[in-house]
């Protein structure tokens, strides 16, 4: 679709937004949201007709891009047949979505509890783990994000937790492996893995193993920095959980459904959790949907004991119809395989080339369509380009970089000292090259702030 400028309509949209919409994670008077006129494939555009390659995939969920005709048609067909129905009934779209998801989850994660999104999936996974074990505590990593609802935000390890953390959520945080900024003085991935596992087991020992219900980890942390865990780490966590009777929860809300070149990132590490959360890419975000995939032993806990939880819109027919269509499209069009190939052969090598040219790039990491560039002032000392959790003037270098990217037609995902490169999983090579050229120019702006 060719964008048609309509500034007057854009001004009206913007005015209504500023008058009435309360935006998340924002100081309301300090933001200037872009008025979006439309989107298709890997692009969206504003009311002035300016088009942007979306390197954020919405919020890392448009895994098949915007407005895929088969998914749009499935939503329309479901709306015409049965727009909604209560969750206590067996409904075709709900049953088929659960079957298709269960076919792709690892191990025996064959029961699917549907939620409205990722945060409430984490809420229910934690509840299930506590009820299954009879224990109160949950362990999670500092560099993590698990959602904005009360339990999920406390499980989160990044600064978004601070304002809501009253110290009574039963959550204990620990350091997961990240060699580039190691907390364990490691020099190799093997050292980082071993020391991180030792740290985790020591934390459990001092908290009391009999008090720990669950360990919750993003399979590959997303907004915290796309830090692919070293070989053996997740398998080691699995062993620790088995040793102490702890429920192992993997959060695949961001990493799932093709993002890493696998249906779920757990497949990269040959590990099977007890519970796995999902959302976002399950239906490319076309209609809100999330869920928990449940192992046999956890499901058995609630075979004759009622699970004390539910949602009015659990397994909403429109959302489930979109999930069915999305999963089928991903199969038919080879989207997962495409993400793996283009990540390994095109995106990864191109980002490493950018790093060689730009002193502001300290680290490149990722897999599939899930990458991050760590921006620094000094490559040798690894001093971050801006301070941790910087705002205002302190964040000027990152703000300048983001503005330069947008000016050149790409919409970046910028978080602290990182720019994430997370385009739709079916992005073409030509589209990627266009986006990478714009990133190249924008990084020259970041270079101006290096030592």
Buried (B, 14 or more C-beta within 10 A) or exposed (E): EEBEBBEEEBEEBBEEBBEEEEEEEEEEEEEEEBBEBBBBBBBBBBBEBBBBBBBBBBBBBBBBBBBBEEBBEBBEEBEEEEEEBEBEEEBBBBBBBBEBBBEBBBBBBBBBBBBBBBBBBBBBBBBBBBBBBEBEBBBBBBBBBBBBBEBBBBBBBBEBBEEBBEEEBBBBBBBBBBBBBBBBEBEEBEBBBBBBBEBBBEBBEEBEBEEBBBBBBBBBBBBBBBBBBBEBBBBBBBBBBEEBEBBBBBBBBBBBBBBBBBBBBBBBBEBBBBBBBBBBBBBBBBBBBBBBBBBEEBBEBBEEEEBEBEBEBBBBBBBBBBBBBBBBBBBEBEBBBBBBBBBEEBBBEBBEEBBEEBBBBBBBBBBBBBBBBBBBBBBEEEBBBBEEEBEEEEBEBBBBBBEBBBEBBBBBBBBBBBBBBBBBBBBBBEBBEBBBBBBBEBBBBBBEBBE
